[in-house]
Amino acid sequence: MERKNNIEKIESSKIVEIVKDHKNKSNKDLKLAMDFIQEDFKLTKENLIKLSHHLDKLELTYNTLFKEYESRGMVTK
């Protein structure tokens, strides 16, 4: 948990600087940037999965309601 908090405190501008000049940065800086990117990747992936599930549920709910609406003769083609 402490490590994650430390990673969150890092300014993204520092990471961008490390990435842009990675050939001249220390191993410590490279490790710092890799840890930051790895955490960001993990968080982004988790969010995408949650959003994908939410989107699937929205589609299912909409289709259920639309089917009922359609069965009542409310849709004209």
Secondary structure, 3 states (H helix, E strand, C coil): CHHHHHHHHCCHHHHHHHHHCHHHCCHHHHHHHHHHHHHHHHHHHHHHHHHHHHHHHHHHHHHHHHHHHHHCCCCCC
